[in-house]
């Protein structure tokens, strides 16, 4: 291919400029054309024969013709005879276009981004743009060292083959994530709240440890939400910098944060610029209360509820905005202002970027419909709902006016991997060595459904399950699902038998509010007690064999915790009950309650108080079987072995469980100078009691309903291999026949 004669272009510009007088065009002579029609050249020149043309017009014509990208070289000359001579060299035609060296990104992905297509005109500037587009794709996938070199192979008839030679390089991993300025929450806490993860060997199958500038910006927003929902209204990420590690192959992410002080809600007021709005009734729609910690989530929910209330009352264009007034004593007043918004309606809602997820999965999370009044709070809620699906790495919503009172909503998403494979190893003093594996797809077939297959095998247990969940059952906000399960457990040490269970469970759940929800379930299962020792308790021997259980149950939950994993504030309540006997052999009523309360003081001192209770009773002449009874000890009562508390056969020492249980305690976790490594210390007090099982002669067993209690200390470590719990428990209230356990270890991982 010939190079463009830039020097000639400049000389021509000078020559034309030197000719101050106009040039009379008698005719236009175009030479060098092969594929391009002469009429096309004349059209871009815009010069008519029989007219005078100035130097500026000649200049503009030259630029117009060159801007078409059709030619690699253009020469223009004015002859004394009145002929405007135009000599061109056409750009070649791209015969074939190919990619070489790409393994991580397919030809299909690259082709969709590249503008230079087969049978199109070769244009050097366009090819250079394509190179940058390809490099941008590789950067987005974490390969910042990718290099692209365009090569051409000349063919006959002014054609070329265009080849993009690609050196993909390796993925830019995140070797370290640092936080500076955080005081109330440790670095290990904050690492759990962002998308980016430090590179570890067990993250081979994921992309969370790959550096991405867009993902880091999203991390900043996630940190803000985390603090804003916990009282820190002044929180700010003062800087977020990714620096190249010394090995020049990975990145170190540094987040500088300013937590600010923690605020409690003070006075709450509402004022309206719209006449006839009853502000007194609006107070009922506010979700925050005086004295609570400031929470941006509750502020936004209050705005949404007030806006919906006003819409129902006919104020469809009303907008609610909050104003915060901070006080030095850590109190923040909230004033809600009701104003008349612009009279704009939503024209169309356009969704793009979802190549796998079907539109309906996204649309059902949108809180505004086509034809509705434009509402900022509903649009904000829609964005948050779509982000909470966790199917997308980026969600953008823009409004585009289409006329005076209508606007389109354009929702653009960027999909991410929603399936993951997990493997795990572990060890506990109860179950011994453990190996587990599973595969989960959270957006099955792009329909928002969850499908998972899991299995675990330890020295004394085997568990396998296949689960499916539909989050929008019957087109409503109902979570429905089913589980196939099989378990096999060894109770030889405690009670001289093994047990297995196989069955099917169906589930239906819904939310009354964001914090209050309920689930219904039906379970059909076949249980077997087998491998009973010859010297086992007579109470164990008589239960040998198979039974079928048909059980319906429900559980109510009220969850006000700040986090379900590393809880620091809030409380959790649940109440559940089951009824067995709608068919099958088993007949019982069962009730369970749980209550947890958390407080955190300065410097991460977290108090946990908890109480648990359960009661099960047979009916219709049926006693409760061994596998359905309660057993106390181990993780529920540290200092005692699993099933170490409760009725025991005097002759065989087999644990027989109980028909009711009540246990609770208090725990204080605190920093020991290793928070950045995820290690914390704790001390605890556990207390509980276990009731006698039905159908047992009290003369045959050792049993006491007196409380047992223990104290102790331990450590929890959120290690790269998973959470590790180490506890040392010492009984302070016990019976002689109770089985004790001073040291307890539980170690596991999920990758």
matplotlib code that plots the C-alpha trace (Angstrom):
import matplotlib.pyplot as plt

x = [0.0, 1.3, 1.7, -0.3, 1.7, 1.3, 4.1, 2.4, -0.8, 0.9, 2.6, -0.8, -2.2, 0.5, 0.1, -3.6, -3.1, -0.6, -3.2, -5.2, -7.6, -10.5, -10.2, -12.8, -13.6, -14.3, -14.1, -13.0, -10.7, -10.5, -7.8, -6.9, -10.4, -11.0, -14.0, -15.2, -17.5, -16.6, -20.0, -19.1, -15.8, -17.7, -20.4, -17.8, -15.9, -19.0, -17.6, -19.7, -18.3, -18.7, -18.3, -15.5, -14.1, -12.0, -9.0, -11.1, -13.5, -10.7, -9.3, -12.7, -13.3, -9.9, -10.6, -14.1, -12.7, -9.9, -12.3, -14.3, -11.5, -11.8, -8.4, -4.8, -3.5, -5.1, -3.5, -5.3, -4.0, -5.5, -4.4, -4.3, -6.8, -9.4, -9.2, -9.3, -7.2, -7.8, -5.6, -6.4, -5.1, -7.8, -7.6, -7.6, -10.6, -10.4, -10.7, -10.3, -10.0, -8.6, -7.4, -4.3, -3.1, -6.5, -7.4, -9.2, -11.5, -13.2, -13.3, -17.0, -16.4, -13.6, -15.6, -18.5, -16.1, -13.9, -15.1, -12.9, -15.0, -14.5, -15.5, -15.1, -12.5, -9.2, -8.6, -5.4, -7.0, -9.9, -7.6, -5.7, -9.1, -9.8, -6.5, -7.5, -10.9, -9.4, -7.0, -9.9, -11.7, -8.7, -8.3, -11.9, -11.2, -8.1, -5.4, -3.6, -0.5, -2.3, -0.6, -2.2, -0.3, -2.3, -0.7, -1.8, -1.1, -1.5, -3.5, -4.4, -7.0, -6.1, -7.2, -5.6, -6.1, -6.1, -4.7, -4.7, -1.8, -2.6, -0.4, -3.0, -0.6, -1.6, -4.4, -3.6, -4.3, -4.9, -2.1, -3.1, -6.0, -5.3, -7.6, -6.3, -8.3, -10.8, -11.4, -14.8, -14.6, -11.4, -9.8, -11.0, -14.6, -14.3, -12.8, -16.0, -18.1, -16.4, -16.3, -12.5, -10.7, -7.0, -5.6, -5.5, -4.9, -8.4, -9.9, -8.8, -12.3, -13.4, -12.6, -13.1, -9.3, -8.7, -8.1, -10.7, -10.9, -14.7, -15.0, -12.8, -15.1, -18.0, -16.1, -16.1, -19.8, -20.3, -18.1, -20.2, -23.4, -22.0, -21.1, -24.2, -26.4, -24.6, -24.8, -21.7, -23.4, -20.1, -18.2, -16.0, -13.5, -10.9, -8.8, -8.8, -5.6, -4.4, -0.6, 1.5, 3.1, 6.9, 6.6, 5.1, 2.4, -0.2, -1.9, -2.2, -5.4, -5.3, -8.5, -8.1, -11.3, -12.7, -15.3, -16.4, -18.6, -21.6, -25.0, -28.3, -31.5, -32.8, -35.8, -37.8, -39.9, -41.9, -42.8, -44.6, -44.6, -47.7, -51.0, -53.5, -50.8, -51.6, -48.1, -49.5, -50.5, -47.1, -45.4, -46.9, -44.8, -41.5, -39.4, -36.9, -37.4, -35.8, -32.8, -32.0, -28.7, -28.8, -29.4, -29.5, -31.5, -34.3, -34.2, -34.6, -37.3, -39.2, -38.9, -40.3, -43.2, -44.1, -43.9, -46.2, -48.7, -48.7, -49.2, -52.3, -53.7, -53.4, -50.0, -48.3, -45.6, -44.7, -41.0, -39.6, -36.1, -34.3, -32.1, -29.7, -28.7, -25.7, -25.0, -21.7, -23.2, -23.6, -27.3, -28.6, -32.0, -33.8, -36.2, -38.3, -39.3, -42.3, -42.0, -43.8, -41.6, -41.5, -44.5, -42.7, -43.9, -41.9, -42.1, -40.2, -37.9, -35.1, -32.7, -29.4, -26.2, -28.0, -26.9, -27.8, -30.3, -33.8, -35.5, -38.2, -35.8, -34.7, -38.1, -39.7, -37.2, -38.1, -40.4, -41.7, -43.7, -44.0, -46.6, -46.0, -45.0, -41.3, -40.1, -36.5, -36.9, -38.5, -35.7, -33.2, -34.9, -35.0, -31.3, -30.6, -33.0, -31.2, -27.8, -29.0, -29.7, -25.9, -26.0, -24.3, -21.0, -22.4, -25.9, -26.5, -29.8, -30.1, -33.1, -33.3, -36.0, -38.1, -40.4, -41.6, -43.2, -41.8, -38.5, -37.1, -35.3, -32.3, -31.0, -27.6, -26.1, -22.9, -23.2, -20.8, -20.4, -23.3, -22.2, -19.5, -17.9, -16.9, -14.7, -13.8, -11.9, -12.2, -11.9, -14.0, -13.8, -17.4, -17.3, -13.5, -12.0, -14.4, -14.4, -17.2, -17.9, -20.7, -21.8, -24.3, -25.9, -27.7, -29.1, -30.1, -30.8, -30.9, -34.2, -33.0, -33.5, -31.0, -29.9, -27.3, -25.8, -23.8, -22.1, -20.0, -18.3, -16.7, -15.5, -19.0, -21.4, -22.5, -24.7, -25.9, -28.5, -30.0, -31.9, -33.9, -35.4, -37.7, -37.6, -40.8, -43.2, -46.5, -45.1, -45.3, -42.7, -42.8, -39.7, -40.6, -38.2, -37.6, -34.7, -33.8, -31.6, -29.8, -27.9, -26.0, -24.8, -22.7, -23.9, -22.0, -20.0, -22.9, -25.8, -24.6, -26.4, -26.3, -29.1, -29.9, -32.5, -33.7, -36.4, -37.9, -38.7, -40.7, -40.5, -42.5, -41.3, -42.3, -41.4, -43.8, -41.1, -37.4, -36.8, -39.8, -40.4, -41.9, -41.4, -43.7, -42.3, -43.5, -41.1, -41.6, -38.7, -37.7, -35.6, -33.7, -32.0, -29.5, -26.2, -27.5, -24.9, -25.8, -25.0, -26.9, -29.6, -33.0, -34.5, -32.3, -32.9, -36.6, -36.4, -34.3, -35.8, -37.4, -40.1, -41.8, -42.3, -44.8, -44.2, -45.5, -44.0, -43.4, -40.9, -41.3, -38.1, -37.4, -33.9, -32.5, -28.8, -26.4, -24.8, -25.6, -21.9, -19.9, -22.7, -21.9, -25.2, -28.9, -31.0, -32.6, -35.8, -37.4, -40.3, -41.0, -43.3, -43.7, -46.5, -45.8, -48.7, -50.3, -49.5, -46.5, -45.5, -44.4, -46.7, -45.4, -45.7, -42.5, -41.8, -38.5, -37.6, -34.4, -33.3, -30.0, -28.9, -25.6, -23.9, -20.6, -18.6, -15.6, -12.6, -14.6, -15.7, -18.9, -21.3, -23.6, -26.5, -28.6, -31.4, -32.8, -35.6, -37.4, -40.1, -41.3, -44.1, -45.7, -49.4, -51.7, -49.8, -46.5, -43.3, -40.7, -38.0, -34.3, -33.5, -36.1, -35.1, -32.9, -29.3, -27.3, -23.5, -20.7, -21.4, -24.6, -22.9, -19.1, -17.3, -19.5, -19.3, -22.0, -25.0, -23.0, -25.9, -29.2, -30.6, -28.2, -28.9, -27.4, -26.2, -24.9, -24.2, -26.0, -27.3, -31.1, -31.7, -34.6, -38.1, -37.3, -34.2, -33.4, -30.0, -28.4, -25.5, -23.3, -20.2, -17.7, -15.4, -12.6, -9.5, -6.1, -4.0, -4.5, -7.7, -6.0, -5.3, -9.0, -8.2, -10.2, -10.4, -13.6, -14.8, -18.1, -20.7, -23.1, -26.0, -28.7, -30.8, -32.4, -35.7, -36.3, -37.5, -41.0, -41.6, -38.5, -38.5, -36.7, -35.2, -33.3, -31.6, -29.4, -31.2, -31.5, -33.3, -31.0, -29.1, -25.6, -23.2, -19.7, -17.3, -14.4, -12.4, -11.4, -10.5, -12.1, -10.0, -11.4, -8.5, -7.9, -8.9, -12.2, -13.5, -11.6, -13.1, -11.0, -12.7, -11.6, -14.7, -14.9, -18.1, -19.0, -22.5, -22.6, -23.7, -21.3, -22.5, -22.2, -19.6, -17.2, -15.0, -12.5, -11.0, -13.1, -12.0, -14.0, -12.3, -13.8, -13.6, -15.8, -14.0]
y = [0.0, 3.5, 6.1, 9.3, 12.2, 14.6, 16.8, 17.1, 18.1, 20.9, 22.1, 22.1, 24.1, 26.7, 26.8, 27.4, 30.0, 31.8, 32.1, 35.0, 35.3, 33.0, 30.2, 29.7, 26.0, 25.0, 21.2, 18.7, 15.9, 12.9, 10.3, 7.1, 5.8, 2.0, 1.2, 4.6, 6.4, 9.8, 11.2, 10.3, 12.3, 15.3, 15.1, 15.3, 18.1, 20.1, 22.2, 23.0, 23.5, 27.0, 28.7, 30.7, 29.1, 30.7, 29.4, 28.7, 26.6, 24.6, 24.0, 22.8, 20.5, 18.9, 18.3, 16.9, 14.4, 13.3, 12.9, 10.2, 7.7, 6.3, 7.5, 7.1, 10.0, 13.0, 15.6, 18.7, 21.0, 24.0, 24.3, 27.4, 25.9, 26.1, 22.4, 21.3, 18.1, 15.7, 12.6, 10.0, 6.8, 4.6, 2.9, -0.9, -3.1, -5.5, -9.0, -11.0, -9.9, -12.2, -12.4, -14.3, -15.2, -14.6, -17.5, -15.8, -13.7, -15.3, -14.1, -13.4, -11.1, -9.2, -9.0, -7.3, -4.5, -4.0, -1.5, -2.7, -5.4, -7.7, -6.0, -2.5, 0.1, -0.2, 3.0, 3.3, 5.6, 3.3, 0.4, 2.2, 2.9, -0.9, -1.6, 0.6, -1.0, -4.5, -3.4, -1.9, -5.3, -7.0, -4.4, -5.0, -8.7, -7.9, -8.2, -4.9, -6.1, -7.0, -5.8, -5.7, -5.2, -4.8, -6.5, -6.4, -8.8, -7.2, -9.1, -8.4, -5.8, -3.4, -5.7, -6.6, -9.1, -7.4, -9.4, -8.3, -10.1, -10.3, -10.9, -11.3, -11.3, -12.5, -11.3, -8.4, -9.9, -8.0, -9.0, -6.8, -4.6, -1.9, 0.4, 3.5, 5.7, 3.1, 2.9, 1.4, -1.4, -3.4, -3.9, -7.5, -6.3, -3.8, -6.4, -8.4, -5.5, -4.8, -6.8, -6.9, -9.7, -10.4, -13.1, -16.5, -20.0, -21.1, -18.3, -19.9, -20.3, -16.7, -13.2, -11.3, -11.1, -9.5, -5.8, -3.7, 0.1, 0.1, -2.5, -0.4, 2.6, 0.3, -0.7, 2.9, 3.1, -0.1, 1.2, 4.4, 2.4, 0.2, 3.2, 5.3, 2.4, 2.3, 5.8, 7.4, 10.2, 12.0, 9.0, 9.5, 7.6, 10.3, 8.4, 5.0, 4.2, 1.1, 0.9, -1.6, -4.1, -4.5, -7.6, -5.5, -8.2, -7.4, -4.4, -3.2, -1.4, 1.4, 2.9, 6.0, 6.5, 9.1, 7.5, 10.7, 10.5, 8.2, 9.9, 9.1, 10.5, 13.6, 15.6, 14.5, 17.1, 17.4, 20.5, 20.8, 23.5, 21.8, 23.0, 20.5, 17.9, 16.6, 16.3, 14.8, 11.6, 11.5, 10.9, 7.4, 6.6, 7.4, 4.3, 6.0, 6.9, 9.4, 7.9, 5.2, 5.2, 7.1, 4.8, 5.9, 2.8, 3.8, 7.4, 6.2, 3.7, 6.6, 8.7, 5.9, 5.3, 8.9, 9.4, 6.4, 7.7, 11.1, 9.5, 7.6, 10.9, 12.5, 14.3, 12.2, 14.7, 15.3, 14.8, 14.2, 15.2, 15.1, 17.7, 16.7, 19.0, 17.7, 18.6, 18.3, 15.9, 13.2, 13.9, 14.5, 16.1, 15.0, 17.3, 16.0, 18.5, 17.9, 19.9, 19.9, 18.0, 18.6, 17.3, 14.5, 11.0, 7.9, 7.2, 3.9, 1.8, 0.4, -2.3, -3.1, -5.0, -8.1, -10.8, -13.7, -12.4, -12.0, -8.6, -9.7, -10.6, -6.9, -5.3, -7.0, -5.1, -1.7, 0.3, 2.6, 1.7, 3.2, 6.0, 6.7, 10.1, 10.5, 9.8, 10.1, 8.0, 5.1, 5.2, 5.1, 2.1, 0.4, 0.7, -0.6, -3.6, -4.5, -4.2, -6.4, -9.2, -9.6, -10.6, -7.4, -5.7, -2.3, -0.8, 2.6, 4.4, 7.5, 9.6, 11.0, 13.6, 12.7, 15.8, 18.5, 16.1, 12.7, 11.0, 7.5, 5.5, 3.7, 1.0, -0.4, -3.4, -5.2, -8.9, -10.9, -14.6, -15.8, -19.4, -20.7, -24.0, -24.5, -27.0, -27.2, -29.0, -28.8, -30.5, -30.4, -32.3, -33.5, -34.7, -35.1, -34.4, -32.9, -32.6, -30.7, -29.7, -28.0, -26.0, -23.2, -21.1, -18.0, -17.0, -20.3, -19.9, -16.1, -16.4, -15.4, -18.9, -20.6, -24.2, -25.9, -29.3, -29.9, -32.7, -33.2, -36.2, -36.3, -39.1, -39.5, -37.8, -37.7, -35.1, -34.6, -32.1, -30.8, -27.5, -25.3, -21.8, -19.6, -16.1, -14.9, -17.7, -17.2, -13.8, -12.5, -11.7, -15.3, -17.4, -21.0, -24.0, -27.6, -29.7, -33.3, -34.5, -37.5, -37.7, -40.4, -39.9, -42.0, -41.9, -44.9, -43.0, -41.2, -43.7, -46.9, -46.5, -45.0, -43.0, -42.1, -39.9, -39.3, -37.0, -34.1, -30.6, -27.9, -24.2, -21.0, -17.7, -14.0, -10.7, -8.6, -5.9, -5.9, -7.2, -9.4, -12.5, -16.0, -19.4, -22.4, -25.9, -29.4, -32.3, -36.0, -38.2, -41.7, -42.2, -45.3, -46.2, -49.1, -50.6, -50.8, -52.4, -55.6, -54.0, -50.9, -49.5, -51.3, -47.9, -47.7, -51.2, -50.9, -48.0, -49.9, -49.8, -47.4, -44.7, -42.2, -38.6, -36.2, -32.8, -29.3, -26.3, -22.6, -20.1, -16.4, -14.3, -10.7, -9.7, -6.3, -7.3, -5.1, -8.1, -11.8, -12.8, -10.5, -9.0, -6.0, -4.4, -5.3, -8.3, -11.4, -13.3, -16.4, -18.7, -21.9, -24.9, -28.2, -30.8, -34.4, -36.8, -35.8, -39.3, -41.4, -43.1, -40.1, -37.9, -34.9, -31.2, -29.2, -25.6, -23.6, -20.1, -18.1, -14.6, -12.9, -9.4, -7.6, -4.5, -3.1, -0.5, 1.5, -0.4, -3.4, -4.8, -6.8, -8.3, -11.1, -12.3, -15.3, -17.5, -20.7, -22.9, -26.0, -28.4, -31.5, -33.8, -36.9, -37.5, -40.3, -42.8, -42.1, -41.2, -38.9, -40.9, -40.6, -38.8, -36.0, -35.3, -32.4, -33.0, -30.5, -30.0, -29.2, -25.9, -25.3, -25.8, -25.4, -27.4, -30.4, -33.0, -33.2, -34.9, -34.8, -33.4, -35.1, -38.5, -41.5, -45.2, -46.3, -49.6, -48.6, -44.9, -44.2, -40.6, -40.6, -36.9, -34.9, -33.6, -30.0, -27.8, -24.3, -22.8, -19.4, -17.3, -14.3, -13.7, -10.9, -10.7, -8.3, -7.3, -8.8, -6.8, -9.1, -7.7, -7.1, -10.8, -11.5, -12.9, -11.9, -13.2, -14.0, -15.1, -16.7, -18.0, -20.8, -22.1, -24.6, -27.6, -30.6, -32.3, -36.0, -38.0, -39.4, -43.2, -43.8, -45.3, -42.8, -45.7, -46.8, -43.5, -40.9, -37.7, -34.3, -31.2, -29.0, -26.3, -26.8, -24.0, -23.4, -20.5, -20.3, -18.4, -18.8, -17.4, -16.9, -16.5, -15.5, -17.1, -17.4, -21.1, -20.2, -19.5, -21.3, -21.5, -22.6, -22.7, -23.8, -24.5, -25.4, -26.6, -24.9, -26.5, -30.2, -33.7, -36.6, -38.5, -35.6, -36.0, -33.1, -31.6, -28.8, -28.2, -27.6, -26.9, -26.2, -25.5, -25.3, -23.4, -22.5, -21.4]
z = [0.0, -0.9, 1.9, 1.9, 0.6, 3.5, 2.2, -1.1, 0.7, 2.5, -0.8, -2.5, 0.3, -0.1, -3.9, -3.6, -0.9, -3.1, -5.9, -4.4, -7.5, -8.1, -10.6, -13.4, -13.7, -17.3, -16.6, -13.9, -14.9, -12.4, -12.8, -10.9, -10.3, -10.3, -8.0, -7.1, -9.5, -10.9, -9.8, -6.2, -6.4, -7.9, -5.2, -2.4, -4.2, -4.5, -7.4, -10.5, -13.9, -15.3, -12.0, -10.2, -7.2, -4.4, -2.7, 0.5, -1.6, -3.2, 0.3, 1.6, -1.4, -0.9, 2.8, 2.0, -0.5, 1.8, 4.8, 2.9, 3.7, 0.1, -1.0, 0.3, -1.8, -3.5, -5.9, -7.1, -9.8, -11.6, -15.3, -17.4, -19.7, -16.9, -16.1, -12.5, -12.5, -9.6, -9.3, -6.7, -5.3, -4.0, -0.6, -1.1, -0.4, 2.6, 1.2, 4.4, 8.0, 10.7, 14.3, 15.2, 18.7, 20.5, 22.8, 25.7, 23.6, 20.6, 17.0, 17.5, 20.4, 18.6, 15.4, 17.1, 18.3, 15.2, 12.6, 9.7, 8.0, 5.0, 1.7, 3.3, 2.4, 4.2, 6.2, 8.3, 10.9, 11.3, 11.8, 14.5, 16.2, 16.0, 17.7, 20.6, 20.7, 21.0, 23.7, 25.6, 25.4, 26.9, 29.6, 30.6, 30.9, 33.1, 30.6, 30.7, 29.0, 25.7, 22.5, 19.1, 15.7, 12.5, 9.4, 5.8, 2.9, -0.5, -3.1, -6.8, -7.9, -5.1, -2.3, 1.0, 3.8, 7.2, 10.1, 13.8, 15.5, 19.2, 22.2, 25.0, 27.9, 31.3, 33.6, 35.9, 39.3, 42.6, 44.9, 47.8, 49.0, 51.6, 53.6, 55.4, 57.8, 58.8, 62.6, 63.4, 60.7, 60.2, 56.8, 56.8, 57.3, 54.4, 52.1, 52.4, 51.2, 47.9, 44.6, 44.2, 45.9, 46.6, 44.3, 45.9, 44.5, 45.3, 43.1, 39.9, 38.6, 39.3, 38.1, 41.4, 41.8, 38.4, 38.4, 36.6, 36.9, 36.5, 39.2, 41.5, 41.0, 41.9, 45.0, 46.1, 45.8, 47.7, 50.5, 50.7, 50.8, 53.6, 55.8, 54.9, 56.1, 59.4, 60.6, 58.9, 56.9, 56.3, 55.0, 52.0, 49.9, 49.7, 47.2, 45.4, 43.6, 41.8, 41.7, 39.9, 42.3, 42.4, 40.2, 37.4, 36.9, 39.5, 41.2, 44.7, 45.5, 48.1, 49.5, 51.7, 53.7, 56.1, 58.3, 60.0, 63.1, 63.6, 63.6, 65.3, 63.9, 65.6, 64.6, 61.5, 59.7, 56.5, 54.6, 51.3, 48.5, 47.1, 48.4, 49.7, 50.7, 54.2, 55.7, 58.9, 57.1, 55.3, 58.7, 58.7, 55.5, 57.2, 58.0, 60.3, 64.0, 66.3, 68.2, 65.5, 63.7, 60.5, 57.6, 53.9, 53.0, 55.3, 54.1, 50.5, 51.4, 53.2, 50.1, 47.9, 50.3, 50.5, 46.8, 46.2, 48.8, 47.1, 43.7, 45.0, 46.3, 42.8, 43.2, 40.4, 39.8, 43.4, 44.4, 47.8, 48.7, 52.1, 53.7, 56.5, 59.3, 61.3, 64.9, 66.8, 69.3, 66.7, 66.0, 62.4, 61.7, 58.6, 56.8, 53.8, 51.2, 48.9, 45.7, 42.3, 39.8, 36.0, 34.2, 32.3, 31.5, 30.8, 27.1, 26.6, 28.8, 26.7, 28.0, 26.4, 27.3, 28.5, 26.0, 28.3, 30.9, 29.4, 29.5, 31.8, 34.6, 34.5, 33.9, 36.9, 39.1, 37.6, 39.9, 37.1, 34.0, 30.5, 30.7, 34.4, 35.7, 35.7, 39.3, 40.4, 43.6, 41.7, 39.1, 41.9, 43.5, 40.2, 39.7, 43.2, 42.6, 39.4, 41.1, 44.0, 41.5, 41.4, 37.7, 36.5, 37.1, 36.0, 35.8, 34.2, 33.8, 31.7, 30.7, 27.1, 26.3, 23.2, 23.3, 25.7, 28.2, 27.5, 28.1, 27.4, 30.1, 28.7, 31.0, 30.1, 32.0, 31.8, 32.6, 34.7, 35.6, 37.8, 38.1, 40.3, 41.3, 44.9, 46.6, 50.2, 52.8, 56.6, 59.9, 63.1, 66.4, 65.8, 62.1, 61.5, 58.1, 55.6, 51.8, 50.0, 46.4, 44.6, 41.5, 41.5, 38.8, 40.1, 36.7, 35.2, 31.4, 32.0, 33.8, 37.2, 38.6, 40.9, 40.4, 42.6, 43.2, 46.4, 48.2, 51.3, 52.8, 56.3, 58.5, 60.0, 57.6, 53.9, 52.5, 48.9, 47.6, 44.3, 44.7, 42.4, 43.2, 41.2, 42.7, 40.9, 41.2, 39.2, 38.2, 41.8, 44.4, 45.7, 46.1, 45.3, 45.2, 45.6, 47.1, 46.6, 49.5, 50.9, 54.2, 56.1, 59.6, 62.0, 65.6, 66.8, 69.4, 70.9, 70.5, 68.8, 65.5, 62.0, 60.3, 56.8, 55.2, 51.6, 50.5, 48.7, 50.1, 48.5, 49.6, 49.2, 50.7, 50.6, 52.3, 54.2, 54.5, 53.7, 57.3, 57.9, 55.8, 56.0, 54.4, 54.0, 53.4, 52.8, 53.2, 52.3, 53.5, 54.3, 57.4, 58.4, 61.7, 60.9, 61.9, 65.5, 67.8, 69.6, 72.9, 72.1, 74.4, 74.1, 73.3, 70.3, 69.2, 69.1, 66.6, 64.1, 60.6, 58.2, 58.6, 56.3, 57.3, 55.7, 57.3, 56.7, 58.4, 58.4, 59.8, 60.4, 60.4, 61.5, 60.6, 61.6, 61.5, 59.7, 58.1, 58.1, 58.0, 60.3, 62.4, 64.5, 65.2, 65.3, 66.2, 64.6, 65.6, 64.2, 65.0, 63.3, 63.7, 61.9, 61.8, 60.8, 60.1, 56.8, 55.7, 56.6, 59.9, 62.0, 64.0, 65.9, 66.6, 66.7, 67.7, 67.5, 68.4, 68.1, 69.3, 68.8, 69.8, 68.8, 70.1, 69.0, 71.1, 69.9, 68.6, 67.4, 70.8, 69.8, 72.3, 71.3, 73.3, 72.2, 73.3, 71.5, 72.4, 70.9, 71.8, 70.0, 71.1, 69.5, 69.1, 68.1, 70.3, 68.5, 70.4, 68.9, 67.2, 67.9, 64.7, 65.4, 69.0, 70.3, 71.2, 73.2, 73.2, 70.8, 68.9, 70.9, 74.3, 74.2, 76.9, 76.2, 73.4, 70.8, 72.5, 75.7, 77.7, 78.4, 79.0, 78.8, 79.1, 82.4, 80.9, 77.5, 78.0, 74.7, 74.3, 73.9, 73.2, 74.5, 73.6, 74.4, 74.7, 75.9, 75.6, 75.2, 76.4, 75.9, 73.9, 73.5, 70.5, 70.6, 68.6, 69.5, 67.1, 64.2, 62.6, 59.3, 59.2, 60.1, 63.6, 66.6, 70.1, 72.1, 75.5, 76.1, 78.6, 77.5, 79.5, 78.6, 79.5, 77.7, 78.5, 78.9, 75.8, 75.9, 76.3, 78.5, 82.0, 84.2, 86.1, 83.0, 82.3, 83.9, 83.4, 85.0, 83.7, 85.7, 83.8, 82.5, 82.0, 80.7, 80.2, 77.9, 75.4, 71.8, 68.4, 65.0, 61.9, 58.6, 56.8, 53.0, 53.5, 55.1, 58.6, 61.4, 65.0, 68.0, 71.4, 74.8, 77.0, 80.7, 82.3, 85.5, 86.0, 85.0, 85.9, 86.4, 83.4, 81.0, 78.2, 78.3, 75.6, 76.5, 73.0, 69.9, 66.4, 63.3, 60.0, 56.6, 53.3, 50.4, 47.3]

ax = plt.figure().add_subplot(projection="3d")
ax.plot(x, y, z, "-o")
ax.set_aspect("equal")
plt.show()
